[in-house]
Amino acid sequence: MRSFYKCFFKSAAVLICVLGSAQFASAQMENDGIMVPKNYLCPGFMYGNSNWSNYWEGTYKRDNANIGHVNSNMYSLMVTYGVAKNVIATVGLPYITTHTTAGTLHGQKGLQDISLNVKWKAYQLISGSSKFSVFASATGSIPVSNYEADFDPLALGTHSKNLTGRLVLDYSYGKAFFTGSGAYTVRGNTTIDRNSYYTTHLIYSDQVLLPNLSNYNFRAGYRSKYFIAEAVGDISTSLGGFDIRKNDMPFPSNRMNMTMVGGNLRFRPKALYALEITAGDDYVVKGRNAGQANMIHAGVSYIFSLAKKQPSVNYYKN
């Protein structure tokens, strides 16, 4: 009975590390059409929460009362700098906590992965009230703590080195805009604390090859000097891996697909234009080996010039 119980609640475990990091990317800057001006520094703090009880075991949707709700919190520090007229760099470091509302699994907490994103505005065409821009970005991340990747659903991350390339197309007409982007992520191996494991066959190793990922992000809405409101759609797909088997344990190299919809708000008060307040909500509407999570996030940032003399700028300039 105990072994069945163990297998049953662990079969509910999906890769919470993805929910704890990648899925809060809608609040980041690599997939939007906004740039920080040259010589400006923008530090910020972001909070995110992911919560789910239902999940897809393969393509079969189910729940599991033995673990209740799986909850993760992300507290992230980020700094963006305008390196050149058309180049910005962003460094981010999240602190993650995880826990369940039932069962015997102990929650985890700690620093996850430090990331560096460099975004380049490669092309821009302006015609009347229309503006079309092309951006390219690269993001790399590495773990900064020795957290355990093979502990779903409470793992802090995959404990792998990742590299992502993204292309962003942004079109605006007046204050209305549409942004679409596509990305490909290459993930390195992760090391687990056992010398053999089973995927679709038995492997004698402590090294797990993680499937690469593709991502498509779409956003549209209203963008002005003081306010942005946008609807967001996001599709993430594992390019390989295998399904969680019935009443079996999940594994870091499981296939994990998610389709999300949501919305974001960004606001700058006129009395303190350098301050930006953000908030948003995303919901997983379709998945595979993934939790049907609701993810909320909010943040605050402040932008200022490092130059002695800098003209007034529109920080929402794209």
C-alpha positions in Angstrom: 0.0 0.0 0.0 2.8 2.4 0.9 4.6 1.8 -2.5 1.3 2.4 -4.3 0.7 5.6 -2.4 4.3 6.8 -3.2 3.9 6.0 -6.9 0.4 7.6 -7.0 1.3 11.0 -5.6 4.6 11.2 -7.4 2.8 10.6 -10.7 1.1 14.0 -10.1 4.5 15.6 -10.1 5.2 17.7 -13.2 8.3 19.8 -13.7 7.5 22.6 -11.3 10.8 24.2 -12.2 9.4 25.2 -15.6 6.3 26.7 -13.8 8.6 28.4 -11.4 10.8 30.1 -14.0 10.0 29.9 -17.7 6.3 30.5 -17.4 6.9 33.8 -15.6 8.7 35.0 -18.7 5.7 37.1 -19.7 6.9 39.7 -17.3 10.4 39.7 -18.7 11.8 41.8 -21.6 13.2 39.2 -24.0 9.8 38.6 -25.8 8.4 42.2 -26.0 9.1 45.2 -28.2 10.4 47.6 -25.6 14.0 48.8 -25.2 15.8 50.7 -22.4 17.7 53.8 -23.7 21.5 53.8 -23.9 23.3 54.5 -20.6 20.1 53.9 -18.6 20.0 51.4 -15.7 16.7 49.8 -14.7 16.8 47.6 -11.5 13.6 45.8 -10.5 12.0 43.2 -8.3 9.4 40.6 -9.5 7.2 38.3 -7.5 5.4 35.3 -9.1 3.1 32.6 -7.8 2.1 29.3 -9.5 -0.7 27.1 -8.1 -2.3 23.9 -9.4 -4.1 20.8 -8.4 -5.2 19.3 -11.7 -2.6 18.1 -14.2 -2.1 16.1 -17.4 -0.5 12.6 -17.1 0.6 12.4 -20.7 -2.6 13.7 -22.4 -4.9 12.3 -19.7 -6.2 15.0 -17.3 -6.5 14.0 -13.6 -6.1 15.3 -10.1 -4.4 13.9 -6.9 -5.8 14.6 -3.4 -2.7 13.0 -1.9 -0.6 16.1 -2.6 -3.4 18.7 -2.7 -2.3 22.0 -4.3 1.3 22.4 -5.6 2.4 25.9 -5.0 5.6 27.7 -6.0 6.8 31.3 -5.3 9.4 33.2 -7.2 11.2 36.3 -5.9 13.4 37.6 -8.6 15.9 40.5 -8.8 16.5 41.9 -12.3 18.7 44.6 -13.7 18.5 45.9 -17.3 21.1 48.3 -18.8 21.1 50.1 -22.1 24.4 49.0 -23.5 24.1 50.9 -26.8 21.4 52.7 -28.8 19.9 49.4 -30.0 21.3 46.9 -27.5 20.2 46.1 -23.9 21.3 43.5 -21.4 19.3 42.0 -18.5 20.6 39.9 -15.6 18.1 38.0 -13.4 18.4 35.8 -10.3 15.3 34.1 -8.8 14.8 32.7 -5.4 12.2 29.9 -5.4 10.1 28.2 -2.7 7.8 25.2 -3.3 5.3 23.3 -1.1 2.2 21.1 -1.3 -0.9 21.5 0.8 -1.2 17.7 1.5 1.0 14.6 1.7 4.4 14.1 3.2 6.7 15.8 0.7 8.8 18.6 2.2 8.9 21.9 0.3 12.2 23.2 -1.2 13.6 26.7 -1.2 16.8 28.4 -2.5 18.4 30.3 -5.3 17.7 28.8 -8.8 19.6 29.9 -12.0 21.2 33.2 -12.9 20.4 34.4 -16.4 21.8 36.9 -18.8 19.7 38.2 -21.8 21.1 40.4 -24.6 18.5 41.9 -26.9 19.3 43.7 -30.1 16.9 45.9 -32.2 18.1 44.8 -35.6 15.7 46.7 -37.9 13.0 49.4 -37.7 10.7 50.8 -40.4 8.5 53.9 -39.6 5.7 55.0 -42.0 3.3 57.6 -40.7 1.6 56.2 -37.6 2.9 52.7 -38.3 6.1 51.2 -36.9 7.6 47.8 -37.6 10.6 46.5 -35.6 12.7 43.3 -35.6 14.5 42.2 -32.5 16.9 39.3 -31.8 17.9 38.1 -28.4 20.0 35.4 -26.7 19.6 34.2 -23.1 21.9 32.0 -21.2 21.4 30.6 -17.7 23.4 28.5 -15.2 22.5 27.1 -11.7 23.9 29.0 -8.8 23.0 26.5 -6.0 23.2 22.7 -5.6 19.4 22.1 -5.6 18.1 18.6 -6.5 16.5 18.4 -10.0 15.1 14.9 -9.5 12.5 15.9 -6.9 9.3 16.8 -8.7 6.9 18.4 -8.1 9.0 20.4 -5.6 12.3 20.7 -7.5 13.5 24.3 -7.9 14.6 23.8 -11.4 16.3 21.3 -13.9 19.8 22.2 -12.7 21.0 22.5 -16.3 22.8 25.0 -18.4 20.5 26.6 -21.0 20.9 28.7 -24.1 17.9 30.4 -25.8 17.8 32.3 -29.1 14.7 34.4 -29.9 13.4 36.4 -32.8 10.8 39.1 -32.1 8.6 41.0 -34.5 6.7 44.1 -33.2 4.2 46.2 -35.1 2.4 49.2 -33.8 -0.2 51.6 -35.3 -0.7 54.6 -33.0 -1.1 53.1 -29.6 -2.2 49.7 -30.7 0.4 47.0 -31.1 1.0 43.3 -31.9 4.2 41.4 -31.0 5.0 37.9 -32.0 8.2 35.9 -31.2 9.7 32.4 -31.6 12.5 30.9 -29.5 14.6 27.7 -29.4 16.2 26.6 -26.2 19.1 24.1 -26.0 19.5 22.5 -22.6 22.5 20.7 -21.2 22.5 17.5 -19.2 21.4 17.4 -15.5 23.0 15.2 -12.9 20.8 13.1 -10.6 21.6 11.4 -7.3 21.3 7.8 -8.6 23.4 5.7 -11.0 20.6 4.3 -13.2 17.1 5.2 -14.3 14.4 4.1 -16.7 12.9 6.3 -19.5 11.7 4.1 -22.4 14.6 1.8 -21.6 17.1 1.3 -18.7 20.0 3.7 -18.6 23.1 3.1 -16.4 24.2 6.7 -15.7 23.7 9.7 -13.4 23.5 12.0 -16.5 20.1 12.9 -17.9 19.8 14.4 -21.4 17.0 17.0 -21.3 14.9 17.6 -24.4 15.3 21.0 -26.1 12.4 23.4 -26.1 10.5 25.6 -28.6 8.4 28.6 -27.6 6.0 30.9 -29.4 4.7 34.0 -27.7 2.1 36.5 -28.9 0.9 39.7 -27.3 -1.4 42.5 -28.4 -3.0 45.5 -26.8 -2.5 49.2 -26.0 0.8 50.8 -25.4 1.3 54.5 -24.5 3.8 56.6 -22.6 2.2 55.9 -19.2 0.3 52.7 -19.6 0.4 49.3 -21.3 -2.4 46.7 -21.4 -1.9 43.5 -23.3 -3.4 40.1 -23.9 -0.8 37.3 -24.0 -0.7 33.8 -25.6 2.2 31.4 -25.0 3.0 27.9 -26.5 5.9 25.9 -25.0 6.8 22.5 -26.4 9.4 19.9 -25.5 11.2 18.6 -28.5 11.5 15.0 -27.2 11.1 13.2 -24.0 8.5 10.7 -22.9 5.2 10.7 -21.0 4.7 10.1 -17.3 3.5 6.5 -17.0 0.4 5.5 -15.1 1.0 5.7 -11.4 4.7 6.1 -12.0 7.2 8.7 -11.0 7.8 11.8 -13.2 11.3 12.5 -14.4 13.3 15.6 -15.5 13.3 14.5 -19.2 9.6 14.0 -19.5 7.9 15.6 -22.4 6.2 18.8 -21.2 4.0 21.0 -23.3 1.9 24.0 -22.2 -0.4 26.5 -23.9 -1.2 29.5 -21.8 -3.3 32.6 -22.1 -3.2 35.7 -19.9 -2.8 39.4 -19.6 -0.3 42.0 -18.3 -0.6 45.6 -17.1 2.3 48.1 -16.9 1.8 51.6 -15.4 4.0 54.7 -14.9 2.7 57.5 -12.6 3.0 60.9 -14.1 4.4 62.3 -10.9 7.1 59.7 -10.8 7.7 58.6 -14.4 10.9 56.7 -13.7 8.9 54.2 -11.6 7.1 51.3 -13.4 4.5 49.0 -11.7 3.6 45.7 -13.5 1.0 43.0 -12.8 -0.3 40.0 -14.7 -2.0 36.6 -14.7 -1.5 33.5 -16.9 -3.5 30.3 -17.0 -2.6 27.0 -18.6 -5.5 25.9 -20.9 -3.8 22.9 -22.4 -0.9 20.7 -21.4 0.9 17.4 -21.6 2.7 16.1 -18.4 2.0 19.6 -17.0 0.0 21.1 -14.2 -3.0 23.3 -15.0 -1.5 26.2 -13.2 -2.7 29.7 -12.6 0.3 32.0 -12.4 0.1 35.6 -11.1 3.0 38.0 -11.1 3.7 41.6 -10.0 6.7 43.8 -10.0 8.2 47.2 -9.6 11.2 48.8 -11.3 13.0 52.1 -11.4 14.9 53.6 -14.4 17.6 56.2 -14.2 20.4 57.6 -16.3 24.1 56.9 -15.6 25.1 59.8 -17.8 25.8 63.2 -16.3 23.4 64.9 -18.8 20.7 62.9 -20.4 17.7 64.3 -22.3 14.2 63.3 -21.2 13.1 60.1 -22.9 10.0 58.0 -23.4 10.9 54.8 -21.5 8.3 52.8 -23.4 10.1 53.6 -26.7 10.2 50.6 -29.0 
